[in-house]
Structure formats: structure tokens, C-alpha cells
């Protein structure tokens, strides 16, 4: 996984993943699910991952906005 350290001015930032969760057996369908990681210092590796039967759709670095 990428290192987070992309926050503005070297501030801690969380990694935010959008995962596609596969639901249903006969007619499977995707449900987007957002997973927020803990606030990490610049240069630390994030520990957030998508769960079982999930695929990463997109990711971004969160802000306090």
C-alpha cells in the first residue's frame, strides 16, 4: 500500500478507500462502501484495507475540511 504522507504541509492525514462489496449469490451486485483509516503521520504506511469479498474502487487522502 502507498505511504500516506501526501497531506498538505506535512500534516497527518487519513487514507479513505471506496470499496466495492459483492453481495448476493444468484445475482451478485456491487455496493460501494467507504472505509476511513486512522490519522497517520507523513511517511507512515496506512493500515486500512477493504474487507472480505471486496475490491478497491478508489482511494484518496482525507482532510479535516
N, C-alpha and C positions, 0 to 999 in steps of 0.2 A: 504494500500500500504506500502511497505517496506520503511524504512528510508534509505536515500542515503548514508550517512557517510562512504562509502567504498573506497573513493578516497585515493590515496597514500599520506601518511604523513599528513592526516587530511586536505587536501586541498579541496576547493569546487569542486563539480563535477555535471554534468547534468545527469539525467536519460534519456536513449534512449529506446523507445519502438518500436518494429516492430509489426504492427497490420495487421490482415487480414481483408480487406474491402470487404464485399459481394456486388457484382454488378450484375445487371440483374434480371429479374423476371422469365422468362420462363426457361432459362438455367443459373442459378446463377454460378458465378465463383469468386474465391478469387484473390485479388490484394494486394500484400504486400505494406505497407505504413509505412514509418519511421517517428516517431514523436519525436522531441527533446524537452526536458524540460528545464527550466531555470537553471542557475548555482545555486546550493543550498549549504549552509554551512553544514559541517558534523553534523549529528543528526537531521536535518530538514526533514520533510515529503515532498516528491515531489508532485507537483500539476498537472503533466501531465497525461492525460488519453487518451485511444483510443476513437474515436468518435462513433456516432450512427451507427448501423449495422456493427460494427467492433469487432474483437476478438483479444486478445493479443496473438501473436505468440511467441515472446521472448522479453527479456529486458536485458540491460547492463548499466553499469556506464560509461559515456563518459570521455574522456581525451582530453587535448589540443593537443596531438601529432601532 
